[in-house]
Amino acid sequence: MEEQQISHSLQSEDPAVGLRAVGALHRLAESTETRYVALARERGWTWEQIGDALGVSRQSVHTKHGKVR
């Protein structure tokens, strides 16, 4: 589901349509987060800096993305 489709579907009155859009939004957010965490690590960011940017602890982000490098 494309971003524009997701946005449109999130306005639906049909719970099935809305929930599918939420699932697509979660997948988009996860893949985007993974891409930017990898980029930040490539540029020398610490786990603490990444965690601060995401609003989570460094331990949390390291546990989730620690294999990314």
PDB file of N, H, CA, C and O in Angstrom:
ATOM      1  N   MET A   1       0.846  -1.174   0.000  1.00  0.00           N
ATOM      2  CA  MET A   1       0.000   0.000   0.000  1.00  0.00           C
ATOM      3  C   MET A   1       0.894   1.240   0.000  1.00  0.00           C
ATOM      4  O   MET A   1       1.789   1.366   0.835  1.00  0.00           O
ATOM      5  N   GLU A   2       0.651   2.142  -0.926  1.00  0.00           N
ATOM      6  H   GLU A   2      -0.077   2.040  -1.605  1.00  0.00           H
ATOM      7  CA  GLU A   2       1.443   3.367  -1.022  1.00  0.00           C
ATOM      8  C   GLU A   2       1.017   4.374   0.041  1.00  0.00           C
ATOM      9  O   GLU A   2      -0.077   4.285   0.600  1.00  0.00           O
ATOM     10  N   GLU A   3       1.899   5.328   0.307  1.00  0.00           N
ATOM     11  H   GLU A   3       2.787   5.400  -0.147  1.00  0.00           H
ATOM     12  CA  GLU A   3       1.643   6.318   1.356  1.00  0.00           C
ATOM     13  C   GLU A   3       0.331   7.068   1.135  1.00  0.00           C
ATOM     14  O   GLU A   3      -0.412   7.309   2.086  1.00  0.00           O
ATOM     15  N   GLN A   4       0.047   7.433  -0.097  1.00  0.00           N
ATOM     16  H   GLN A   4       0.651   7.238  -0.869  1.00  0.00           H
ATOM     17  CA  GLN A   4      -1.184   8.167  -0.389  1.00  0.00           C
ATOM     18  C   GLN A   4      -2.406   7.279  -0.140  1.00  0.00           C
ATOM     19  O   GLN A   4      -3.424   7.744   0.372  1.00  0.00           O
ATOM     20  N   GLN A   5      -2.297   5.999  -0.506  1.00  0.00           N
ATOM     21  H   GLN A   5      -1.470   5.622  -0.923  1.00  0.00           H
ATOM     22  CA  GLN A   5      -3.372   5.046  -0.252  1.00  0.00           C
ATOM     23  C   GLN A   5      -3.591   4.867   1.242  1.00  0.00           C
ATOM     24  O   GLN A   5      -4.729   4.808   1.708  1.00  0.00           O
ATOM     25  N   ILE A   6      -2.492   4.781   1.994  1.00  0.00           N
ATOM     26  H   ILE A   6      -1.568   4.829   1.616  1.00  0.00           H
ATOM     27  CA  ILE A   6      -2.584   4.627   3.445  1.00  0.00           C
ATOM     28  C   ILE A   6      -3.347   5.808   4.031  1.00  0.00           C
ATOM     29  O   ILE A   6      -4.269   5.628   4.827  1.00  0.00           O
ATOM     30  N   SER A   7      -2.960   7.009   3.635  1.00  0.00           N
ATOM     31  H   SER A   7      -2.211   7.155   2.989  1.00  0.00           H
ATOM     32  CA  SER A   7      -3.603   8.221   4.143  1.00  0.00           C
ATOM     33  C   SER A   7      -5.101   8.212   3.850  1.00  0.00           C
ATOM     34  O   SER A   7      -5.912   8.526   4.721  1.00  0.00           O
ATOM     35  N   HIS A   8      -5.456   7.855   2.637  1.00  0.00           N
ATOM     36  H   HIS A   8      -4.797   7.599   1.930  1.00  0.00           H
ATOM     37  CA  HIS A   8      -6.869   7.804   2.252  1.00  0.00           C
ATOM     38  C   HIS A   8      -7.602   6.725   3.049  1.00  0.00           C
ATOM     39  O   HIS A   8      -8.709   6.961   3.535  1.00  0.00           O
ATOM     40  N   SER A   9      -7.001   5.557   3.184  1.00  0.00           N
ATOM     41  H   SER A   9      -6.102   5.366   2.789  1.00  0.00           H
ATOM     42  CA  SER A   9      -7.640   4.442   3.886  1.00  0.00           C
ATOM     43  C   SER A   9      -7.840   4.723   5.368  1.00  0.00           C
ATOM     44  O   SER A   9      -8.782   4.212   5.973  1.00  0.00           O
ATOM     45  N   LEU A  10      -6.963   5.532   5.959  1.00  0.00           N
ATOM     46  H   LEU A  10      -6.197   5.947   5.468  1.00  0.00           H
ATOM     47  CA  LEU A  10      -7.090   5.851   7.381  1.00  0.00           C
ATOM     48  C   LEU A  10      -8.314   6.723   7.667  1.00  0.00           C
ATOM     49  O   LEU A  10      -8.685   6.918   8.824  1.00  0.00           O
ATOM     50  N   GLN A  11      -8.933   7.239   6.620  1.00  0.00           N
ATOM     51  H   GLN A  11      -8.631   7.080   5.680  1.00  0.00           H
ATOM     52  CA  GLN A  11     -10.143   8.050   6.779  1.00  0.00           C
ATOM     53  C   GLN A  11     -11.416   7.232   6.573  1.00  0.00           C
ATOM     54  O   GLN A  11     -12.524   7.758   6.684  1.00  0.00           O
ATOM     55  N   SER A  12     -11.252   5.955   6.275  1.00  0.00           N
ATOM     56  H   SER A  12     -10.353   5.528   6.184  1.00  0.00           H
ATOM     57  CA  SER A  12     -12.392   5.089   5.988  1.00  0.00           C
ATOM     58  C   SER A  12     -13.231   4.825   7.234  1.00  0.00           C
ATOM     59  O   SER A  12     -12.715   4.802   8.351  1.00  0.00           O
ATOM     60  N   GLU A  13     -14.510   4.630   7.030  1.00  0.00           N
ATOM     61  H   GLU A  13     -14.929   4.649   6.122  1.00  0.00           H
ATOM     62  CA  GLU A  13     -15.427   4.230   8.101  1.00  0.00           C
ATOM     63  C   GLU A  13     -15.433   2.709   8.269  1.00  0.00           C
ATOM     64  O   GLU A  13     -16.003   2.195   9.232  1.00  0.00           O
ATOM     65  N   ASP A  14     -14.807   1.991   7.342  1.00  0.00           N
ATOM     66  H   ASP A  14     -14.345   2.408   6.560  1.00  0.00           H
ATOM     67  CA  ASP A  14     -14.762   0.525   7.388  1.00  0.00           C
ATOM     68  C   ASP A  14     -13.577   0.086   8.245  1.00  0.00           C
ATOM     69  O   ASP A  14     -12.430   0.358   7.890  1.00  0.00           O
ATOM     70  N   PRO A  15     -13.832  -0.590   9.368  1.00  0.00           N
ATOM     71  CA  PRO A  15     -12.728  -1.009  10.234  1.00  0.00           C
ATOM     72  C   PRO A  15     -11.703  -1.890   9.521  1.00  0.00           C
ATOM     73  O   PRO A  15     -10.509  -1.784   9.803  1.00  0.00           O
ATOM     74  N   ALA A  16     -12.137  -2.748   8.615  1.00  0.00           N
ATOM     75  H   ALA A  16     -13.106  -2.833   8.386  1.00  0.00           H
ATOM     76  CA  ALA A  16     -11.198  -3.624   7.904  1.00  0.00           C
ATOM     77  C   ALA A  16     -10.234  -2.799   7.061  1.00  0.00           C
ATOM     78  O   ALA A  16      -9.035  -3.079   7.036  1.00  0.00           O
ATOM     79  N   VAL A  17     -10.736  -1.807   6.388  1.00  0.00           N
ATOM     80  H   VAL A  17     -11.709  -1.579   6.408  1.00  0.00           H
ATOM     81  CA  VAL A  17      -9.897  -0.934   5.563  1.00  0.00           C
ATOM     82  C   VAL A  17      -8.944  -0.146   6.451  1.00  0.00           C
ATOM     83  O   VAL A  17      -7.751  -0.050   6.161  1.00  0.00           O
ATOM     84  N   GLY A  18      -9.468   0.410   7.520  1.00  0.00           N
ATOM     85  H   GLY A  18     -10.437   0.332   7.755  1.00  0.00           H
ATOM     86  CA  GLY A  18      -8.638   1.189   8.437  1.00  0.00           C
ATOM     87  C   GLY A  18      -7.549   0.356   9.088  1.00  0.00           C
ATOM     88  O   GLY A  18      -6.408   0.804   9.203  1.00  0.00           O
ATOM     89  N   LEU A  19      -7.890  -0.848   9.515  1.00  0.00           N
ATOM     90  H   LEU A  19      -8.817  -1.212   9.423  1.00  0.00           H
ATOM     91  CA  LEU A  19      -6.895  -1.707  10.169  1.00  0.00           C
ATOM     92  C   LEU A  19      -5.812  -2.167   9.201  1.00  0.00           C
ATOM     93  O   LEU A  19      -4.644  -2.266   9.578  1.00  0.00           O
ATOM     94  N   ARG A  20      -6.190  -2.449   7.951  1.00  0.00           N
ATOM     95  H   ARG A  20      -7.138  -2.368   7.644  1.00  0.00           H
ATOM     96  CA  ARG A  20      -5.164  -2.787   6.951  1.00  0.00           C
ATOM     97  C   ARG A  20      -4.223  -1.604   6.740  1.00  0.00           C
ATOM     98  O   ARG A  20      -3.015  -1.783   6.587  1.00  0.00           O
ATOM     99  N   ALA A  21      -4.777  -0.409   6.732  1.00  0.00           N
ATOM    100  H   ALA A  21      -5.759  -0.264   6.856  1.00  0.00           H
ATOM    101  CA  ALA A  21      -3.952   0.793   6.573  1.00  0.00           C
ATOM    102  C   ALA A  21      -3.019   0.971   7.764  1.00  0.00           C
ATOM    103  O   ALA A  21      -1.862   1.352   7.587  1.00  0.00           O
ATOM    104  N   VAL A  22      -3.502   0.704   8.967  1.00  0.00           N
ATOM    105  H   VAL A  22      -4.442   0.395   9.111  1.00  0.00           H
ATOM    106  CA  VAL A  22      -2.652   0.798  10.159  1.00  0.00           C
ATOM    107  C   VAL A  22      -1.506  -0.200  10.060  1.00  0.00           C
ATOM    108  O   VAL A  22      -0.367   0.133  10.386  1.00  0.00           O
ATOM    109  N   GLY A  23      -1.796  -1.422   9.614  1.00  0.00           N
ATOM    110  H   GLY A  23      -2.722  -1.693   9.349  1.00  0.00           H
ATOM    111  CA  GLY A  23      -0.739  -2.423   9.426  1.00  0.00           C
ATOM    112  C   GLY A  23       0.298  -1.960   8.414  1.00  0.00           C
ATOM    113  O   GLY A  23       1.500  -2.117   8.632  1.00  0.00           O
ATOM    114  N   ALA A  24      -0.166  -1.389   7.310  1.00  0.00           N
ATOM    115  H   ALA A  24      -1.142  -1.262   7.133  1.00  0.00           H
ATOM    116  CA  ALA A  24       0.754  -0.877   6.289  1.00  0.00           C
ATOM    117  C   ALA A  24       1.580   0.278   6.843  1.00  0.00           C
ATOM    118  O   ALA A  24       2.765   0.402   6.534  1.00  0.00           O
ATOM    119  N   LEU A  25       0.959   1.117   7.654  1.00  0.00           N
ATOM    120  H   LEU A  25      -0.004   1.016   7.905  1.00  0.00           H
ATOM    121  CA  LEU A  25       1.662   2.239   8.271  1.00  0.00           C
ATOM    122  C   LEU A  25       2.749   1.746   9.222  1.00  0.00           C
ATOM    123  O   LEU A  25       3.847   2.301   9.255  1.00  0.00           O
ATOM    124  N   HIS A  26       2.444   0.705   9.994  1.00  0.00           N
ATOM    125  H   HIS A  26       1.552   0.254   9.967  1.00  0.00           H
ATOM    126  CA  HIS A  26       3.449   0.106  10.884  1.00  0.00           C
ATOM    127  C   HIS A  26       4.645  -0.421  10.085  1.00  0.00           C
ATOM    128  O   HIS A  26       5.798  -0.185  10.445  1.00  0.00           O
ATOM    129  N   ARG A  27       4.352  -1.135   9.001  1.00  0.00           N
ATOM    130  H   ARG A  27       3.415  -1.327   8.709  1.00  0.00           H
ATOM    131  CA  ARG A  27       5.440  -1.681   8.177  1.00  0.00           C
ATOM    132  C   ARG A  27       6.282  -0.570   7.562  1.00  0.00           C
ATOM    133  O   ARG A  27       7.507  -0.675   7.508  1.00  0.00           O
ATOM    134  N   LEU A  28       5.633   0.489   7.102  1.00  0.00           N
ATOM    135  H   LEU A  28       4.638   0.574   7.146  1.00  0.00           H
ATOM    136  CA  LEU A  28       6.350   1.630   6.532  1.00  0.00           C
ATOM    137  C   LEU A  28       7.224   2.297   7.591  1.00  0.00           C
ATOM    138  O   LEU A  28       8.381   2.626   7.327  1.00  0.00           O
ATOM    139  N   ALA A  29       6.676   2.497   8.783  1.00  0.00           N
ATOM    140  H   ALA A  29       5.736   2.230   8.998  1.00  0.00           H
ATOM    141  CA  ALA A  29       7.445   3.125   9.867  1.00  0.00           C
ATOM    142  C   ALA A  29       8.645   2.267  10.254  1.00  0.00           C
ATOM    143  O   ALA A  29       9.738   2.794  10.459  1.00  0.00           O
ATOM    144  N   GLU A  30       8.456   0.961  10.355  1.00  0.00           N
ATOM    145  H   GLU A  30       7.568   0.533  10.188  1.00  0.00           H
ATOM    146  CA  GLU A  30       9.554   0.062  10.729  1.00  0.00           C
ATOM    147  C   GLU A  30      10.670   0.084   9.692  1.00  0.00           C
ATOM    148  O   GLU A  30      11.846   0.170  10.046  1.00  0.00           O
ATOM    149  N   SER A  31      10.310   0.008   8.417  1.00  0.00           N
ATOM    150  H   SER A  31       9.354  -0.061   8.129  1.00  0.00           H
ATOM    151  CA  SER A  31      11.345  -0.007   7.382  1.00  0.00           C
ATOM    152  C   SER A  31      12.062   1.341   7.302  1.00  0.00           C
ATOM    153  O   SER A  31      13.268   1.390   7.060  1.00  0.00           O
ATOM    154  N   THR A  32      11.329   2.422   7.502  1.00  0.00           N
ATOM    155  H   THR A  32      10.349   2.382   7.698  1.00  0.00           H
ATOM    156  CA  THR A  32      11.938   3.752   7.491  1.00  0.00           C
ATOM    157  C   THR A  32      12.868   3.923   8.679  1.00  0.00           C
ATOM    158  O   THR A  32      13.966   4.461   8.538  1.00  0.00           O
ATOM    159  N   GLU A  33      12.437   3.470   9.849  1.00  0.00           N
ATOM    160  H   GLU A  33      11.544   3.033   9.964  1.00  0.00           H
ATOM    161  CA  GLU A  33      13.284   3.543  11.044  1.00  0.00           C
ATOM    162  C   GLU A  33      14.572   2.749  10.838  1.00  0.00           C
ATOM    163  O   GLU A  33      15.659   3.235  11.149  1.00  0.00           O
ATOM    164  N   THR A  34      14.454   1.547  10.322  1.00  0.00           N
ATOM    165  H   THR A  34      13.571   1.152  10.069  1.00  0.00           H
ATOM    166  CA  THR A  34      15.632   0.709  10.086  1.00  0.00           C
ATOM    167  C   THR A  34      16.609   1.393   9.145  1.00  0.00           C
ATOM    168  O   THR A  34      17.818   1.381   9.380  1.00  0.00           O
ATOM    169  N   ARG A  35      16.086   1.992   8.078  1.00  0.00           N
ATOM    170  H   ARG A  35      15.104   2.002   7.888  1.00  0.00           H
ATOM    171  CA  ARG A  35      16.942   2.676   7.105  1.00  0.00           C
ATOM    172  C   ARG A  35      17.691   3.843   7.753  1.00  0.00           C
ATOM    173  O   ARG A  35      18.891   4.007   7.531  1.00  0.00           O
ATOM    174  N   TYR A  36      16.996   4.647   8.545  1.00  0.00           N
ATOM    175  H   TYR A  36      16.021   4.514   8.725  1.00  0.00           H
ATOM    176  CA  TYR A  36      17.644   5.813   9.146  1.00  0.00           C
ATOM    177  C   TYR A  36      18.551   5.465  10.314  1.00  0.00           C
ATOM    178  O   TYR A  36      19.532   6.168  10.557  1.00  0.00           O
ATOM    179  N   VAL A  37      18.248   4.403  11.039  1.00  0.00           N
ATOM    180  H   VAL A  37      17.451   3.832  10.842  1.00  0.00           H
ATOM    181  CA  VAL A  37      19.171   3.949  12.087  1.00  0.00           C
ATOM    182  C   VAL A  37      20.474   3.498  11.436  1.00  0.00           C
ATOM    183  O   VAL A  37      21.556   3.839  11.914  1.00  0.00           O
ATOM    184  N   ALA A  38      20.380   2.740  10.358  1.00  0.00           N
ATOM    185  H   ALA A  38      19.501   2.463   9.970  1.00  0.00           H
ATOM    186  CA  ALA A  38      21.586   2.290   9.655  1.00  0.00           C
ATOM    187  C   ALA A  38      22.388   3.485   9.145  1.00  0.00           C
ATOM    188  O   ALA A  38      23.613   3.503   9.260  1.00  0.00           O
ATOM    189  N   LEU A  39      21.712   4.474   8.588  1.00  0.00           N
ATOM    190  H   LEU A  39      20.716   4.460   8.494  1.00  0.00           H
ATOM    191  CA  LEU A  39      22.388   5.668   8.089  1.00  0.00           C
ATOM    192  C   LEU A  39      23.075   6.418   9.226  1.00  0.00           C
ATOM    193  O   LEU A  39      24.217   6.855   9.086  1.00  0.00           O
ATOM    194  N   ALA A  40      22.378   6.565  10.348  1.00  0.00           N
ATOM    195  H   ALA A  40      21.450   6.209  10.461  1.00  0.00           H
ATOM    196  CA  ALA A  40      22.965   7.252  11.499  1.00  0.00           C
ATOM    197  C   ALA A  40      24.204   6.517  11.999  1.00  0.00           C
ATOM    198  O   ALA A  40      25.214   7.147  12.314  1.00  0.00           O
ATOM    199  N   ARG A  41      24.135   5.203  12.075  1.00  0.00           N
ATOM    200  H   ARG A  41      23.315   4.691  11.819  1.00  0.00           H
ATOM    201  CA  ARG A  41      25.289   4.424  12.531  1.00  0.00           C
ATOM    202  C   ARG A  41      26.457   4.565  11.548  1.00  0.00           C
ATOM    203  O   ARG A  41      27.607   4.694  11.966  1.00  0.00           O
ATOM    204  N   GLU A  42      26.164   4.541  10.251  1.00  0.00           N
ATOM    205  H   GLU A  42      25.229   4.437   9.911  1.00  0.00           H
ATOM    206  CA  GLU A  42      27.213   4.725   9.241  1.00  0.00           C
ATOM    207  C   GLU A  42      27.900   6.074   9.403  1.00  0.00           C
ATOM    208  O   GLU A  42      29.087   6.213   9.106  1.00  0.00           O
ATOM    209  N   ARG A  43      27.154   7.062   9.872  1.00  0.00           N
ATOM    210  H   ARG A  43      26.190   6.949  10.113  1.00  0.00           H
ATOM    211  CA  ARG A  43      27.703   8.415  10.053  1.00  0.00           C
ATOM    212  C   ARG A  43      28.266   8.635  11.448  1.00  0.00           C
ATOM    213  O   ARG A  43      28.597   9.762  11.818  1.00  0.00           O
ATOM    214  N   GLY A  44      28.375   7.561  12.221  1.00  0.00           N
ATOM    215  H   GLY A  44      28.106   6.646  11.921  1.00  0.00           H
ATOM    216  CA  GLY A  44      29.042   7.637  13.513  1.00  0.00           C
ATOM    217  C   GLY A  44      28.186   8.017  14.701  1.00  0.00           C
ATOM    218  O   GLY A  44      28.719   8.303  15.773  1.00  0.00           O
ATOM    219  N   TRP A  45      26.879   8.029  14.541  1.00  0.00           N
ATOM    220  H   TRP A  45      26.446   7.797  13.670  1.00  0.00           H
ATOM    221  CA  TRP A  45      26.013   8.344  15.669  1.00  0.00           C
ATOM    222  C   TRP A  45      26.114   7.250  16.719  1.00  0.00           C
ATOM    223  O   TRP A  45      26.272   6.074  16.391  1.00  0.00           O
ATOM    224  N   THR A  46      26.020   7.645  17.982  1.00  0.00           N
ATOM    225  H   THR A  46      25.892   8.600  18.248  1.00  0.00           H
ATOM    226  CA  THR A  46      25.987   6.670  19.072  1.00  0.00           C
ATOM    227  C   THR A  46      24.559   6.155  19.232  1.00  0.00           C
ATOM    228  O   THR A  46      23.599   6.746  18.739  1.00  0.00           O
ATOM    229  N   TRP A  47      24.458   5.026  19.944  1.00  0.00           N
ATOM    230  H   TRP A  47      25.238   4.545  20.344  1.00  0.00           H
ATOM    231  CA  TRP A  47      23.127   4.489  20.232  1.00  0.00           C
ATOM    232  C   TRP A  47      22.326   5.478  21.071  1.00  0.00           C
ATOM    233  O   TRP A  47      21.106   5.565  20.936  1.00  0.00           O
ATOM    234  N   GLU A  48      23.003   6.216  21.929  1.00  0.00           N
ATOM    235  H   GLU A  48      23.994   6.146  22.039  1.00  0.00           H
ATOM    236  CA  GLU A  48      22.315   7.211  22.758  1.00  0.00           C
ATOM    237  C   GLU A  48      21.728   8.329  21.894  1.00  0.00           C
ATOM    238  O   GLU A  48      20.594   8.750  22.119  1.00  0.00           O
ATOM    239  N   GLN A  49      22.490   8.812  20.908  1.00  0.00           N
ATOM    240  H   GLN A  49      23.412   8.470  20.725  1.00  0.00           H
ATOM    241  CA  GLN A  49      21.990   9.860  20.016  1.00  0.00           C
ATOM    242  C   GLN A  49      20.774   9.369  19.223  1.00  0.00           C
ATOM    243  O   GLN A  49      19.792  10.093  19.062  1.00  0.00           O
ATOM    244  N   ILE A  50      20.854   8.145  18.739  1.00  0.00           N
ATOM    245  H   ILE A  50      21.652   7.556  18.870  1.00  0.00           H
ATOM    246  CA  ILE A  50      19.741   7.582  17.967  1.00  0.00           C
ATOM    247  C   ILE A  50      18.517   7.417  18.862  1.00  0.00           C
ATOM    248  O   ILE A  50      17.403   7.772  18.475  1.00  0.00           O
ATOM    249  N   GLY A  51      18.730   6.877  20.060  1.00  0.00           N
ATOM    250  H   GLY A  51      19.635   6.589  20.374  1.00  0.00           H
ATOM    251  CA  GLY A  51      17.625   6.717  21.001  1.00  0.00           C
ATOM    252  C   GLY A  51      16.971   8.045  21.335  1.00  0.00           C
ATOM    253  O   GLY A  51      15.745   8.147  21.381  1.00  0.00           O
ATOM    254  N   ASP A  52      17.795   9.070  21.568  1.00  0.00           N
ATOM    255  H   ASP A  52      18.791   8.987  21.530  1.00  0.00           H
ATOM    256  CA  ASP A  52      17.260  10.406  21.857  1.00  0.00           C
ATOM    257  C   ASP A  52      16.402  10.916  20.696  1.00  0.00           C
ATOM    258  O   ASP A  52      15.323  11.468  20.907  1.00  0.00           O
ATOM    259  N   ALA A  53      16.891  10.726  19.476  1.00  0.00           N
ATOM    260  H   ALA A  53      17.768  10.278  19.304  1.00  0.00           H
ATOM    261  CA  ALA A  53      16.152  11.190  18.301  1.00  0.00           C
ATOM    262  C   ALA A  53      14.818  10.457  18.147  1.00  0.00           C
ATOM    263  O   ALA A  53      13.832  11.034  17.687  1.00  0.00           O
ATOM    264  N   LEU A  54      14.797   9.179  18.535  1.00  0.00           N
ATOM    265  H   LEU A  54      15.598   8.710  18.909  1.00  0.00           H
ATOM    266  CA  LEU A  54      13.574   8.381  18.427  1.00  0.00           C
ATOM    267  C   LEU A  54      12.678   8.494  19.659  1.00  0.00           C
ATOM    268  O   LEU A  54      11.528   8.054  19.643  1.00  0.00           O
ATOM    269  N   GLY A  55      13.214   9.086  20.725  1.00  0.00           N
ATOM    270  H   GLY A  55      14.148   9.443  20.738  1.00  0.00           H
ATOM    271  CA  GLY A  55      12.435   9.199  21.950  1.00  0.00           C
ATOM    272  C   GLY A  55      12.372   7.915  22.753  1.00  0.00           C
ATOM    273  O   GLY A  55      11.405   7.666  23.473  1.00  0.00           O
ATOM    274  N   VAL A  56      13.424   7.091  22.625  1.00  0.00           N
ATOM    275  H   VAL A  56      14.210   7.293  22.040  1.00  0.00           H
ATOM    276  CA  VAL A  56      13.515   5.834  23.376  1.00  0.00           C
ATOM    277  C   VAL A  56      14.899   5.742  24.002  1.00  0.00           C
ATOM    278  O   VAL A  56      15.766   6.571  23.725  1.00  0.00           O
ATOM    279  N   SER A  57      15.106   4.744  24.837  1.00  0.00           N
ATOM    280  H   SER A  57      14.401   4.070  25.061  1.00  0.00           H
ATOM    281  CA  SER A  57      16.415   4.572  25.466  1.00  0.00           C
ATOM    282  C   SER A  57      17.422   4.009  24.470  1.00  0.00           C
ATOM    283  O   SER A  57      17.052   3.391  23.472  1.00  0.00           O
ATOM    284  N   ARG A  58      18.702   4.235  24.761  1.00  0.00           N
ATOM    285  H   ARG A  58      19.002   4.737  25.572  1.00  0.00           H
ATOM    286  CA  ARG A  58      19.748   3.673  23.898  1.00  0.00           C
ATOM    287  C   ARG A  58      19.696   2.155  23.931  1.00  0.00           C
ATOM    288  O   ARG A  58      19.959   1.500  22.923  1.00  0.00           O
ATOM    289  N   GLN A  59      19.354   1.588  25.099  1.00  0.00           N
ATOM    290  H   GLN A  59      19.141   2.121  25.918  1.00  0.00           H
ATOM    291  CA  GLN A  59      19.265   0.136  25.214  1.00  0.00           C
ATOM    292  C   GLN A  59      18.158  -0.413  24.313  1.00  0.00           C
ATOM    293  O   GLN A  59      18.325  -1.443  23.659  1.00  0.00           O
ATOM    294  N   SER A  60      17.049   0.280  24.292  1.00  0.00           N
ATOM    295  H   SER A  60      16.914   1.117  24.823  1.00  0.00           H
ATOM    296  CA  SER A  60      15.921  -0.154  23.476  1.00  0.00           C
ATOM    297  C   SER A  60      16.271  -0.165  21.991  1.00  0.00           C
ATOM    298  O   SER A  60      16.006  -1.139  21.287  1.00  0.00           O
ATOM    299  N   VAL A  61      16.864   0.920  21.529  1.00  0.00           N
ATOM    300  H   VAL A  61      17.080   1.712  22.101  1.00  0.00           H
ATOM    301  CA  VAL A  61      17.208   1.003  20.106  1.00  0.00           C
ATOM    302  C   VAL A  61      18.336   0.034  19.755  1.00  0.00           C
ATOM    303  O   VAL A  61      18.353  -0.519  18.655  1.00  0.00           O
ATOM    304  N   HIS A  62      19.269  -0.177  20.668  1.00  0.00           N
ATOM    305  H   HIS A  62      19.255   0.272  21.562  1.00  0.00           H
ATOM    306  CA  HIS A  62      20.354  -1.123  20.406  1.00  0.00           C
ATOM    307  C   HIS A  62      19.824  -2.549  20.346  1.00  0.00           C
ATOM    308  O   HIS A  62      20.238  -3.332  19.492  1.00  0.00           O
ATOM    309  N   THR A  63      18.918  -2.886  21.243  1.00  0.00           N
ATOM    310  H   THR A  63      18.582  -2.250  21.937  1.00  0.00           H
ATOM    311  CA  THR A  63      18.324  -4.226  21.226  1.00  0.00           C
ATOM    312  C   THR A  63      17.602  -4.475  19.905  1.00  0.00           C
ATOM    313  O   THR A  63      17.695  -5.562  19.334  1.00  0.00           O
ATOM    314  N   LYS A  64      16.891  -3.475  19.429  1.00  0.00           N
ATOM    315  H   LYS A  64      16.816  -2.592  19.892  1.00  0.00           H
ATOM    316  CA  LYS A  64      16.105  -3.616  18.200  1.00  0.00           C
ATOM    317  C   LYS A  64      16.968  -3.608  16.946  1.00  0.00           C
ATOM    318  O   LYS A  64      16.701  -4.354  16.004  1.00  0.00           O
ATOM    319  N   HIS A  65      18.007  -2.765  16.926  1.00  0.00           N
ATOM    320  H   HIS A  65      18.224  -2.158  17.691  1.00  0.00           H
ATOM    321  CA  HIS A  65      18.769  -2.550  15.694  1.00  0.00           C
ATOM    322  C   HIS A  65      20.252  -2.872  15.831  1.00  0.00           C
ATOM    323  O   HIS A  65      21.033  -2.530  14.943  1.00  0.00           O
ATOM    324  N   GLY A  66      20.651  -3.508  16.899  1.00  0.00           N
ATOM    325  H   GLY A  66      20.016  -3.785  17.620  1.00  0.00           H
ATOM    326  CA  GLY A  66      22.070  -3.724  17.173  1.00  0.00           C
ATOM    327  C   GLY A  66      22.834  -4.464  16.102  1.00  0.00           C
ATOM    328  O   GLY A  66      24.053  -4.322  16.007  1.00  0.00           O
ATOM    329  N   LYS A  67      22.148  -5.250  15.294  1.00  0.00           N
ATOM    330  H   LYS A  67      21.157  -5.365  15.372  1.00  0.00           H
ATOM    331  CA  LYS A  67      22.825  -6.005  14.233  1.00  0.00           C
ATOM    332  C   LYS A  67      23.013  -5.174  12.974  1.00  0.00           C
ATOM    333  O   LYS A  67      23.709  -5.590  12.048  1.00  0.00           O
ATOM    334  N   VAL A  68      22.391  -3.996  12.940  1.00  0.00           N
ATOM    335  H   VAL A  68      21.825  -3.659  13.692  1.00  0.00           H
ATOM    336  CA  VAL A  68      22.499  -3.100  11.776  1.00  0.00           C
ATOM    337  C   VAL A  68      23.847  -2.413  11.807  1.00  0.00           C
ATOM    338  O   VAL A  68      24.220  -1.801  12.808  1.00  0.00           O
ATOM    339  N   ARG A  69      24.572  -2.515  10.716  1.00  0.00           N
ATOM    340  H   ARG A  69      24.269  -3.013   9.904  1.00  0.00           H
ATOM    341  CA  ARG A  69      25.845  -1.788  10.602  1.00  0.00           C
ATOM    342  C   ARG A  69      26.440  -1.956   9.252  1.00  0.00           C
ATOM    343  O   ARG A  69      27.510  -1.414   8.978  1.00  0.00           O
TER     344      ARG A  69
END
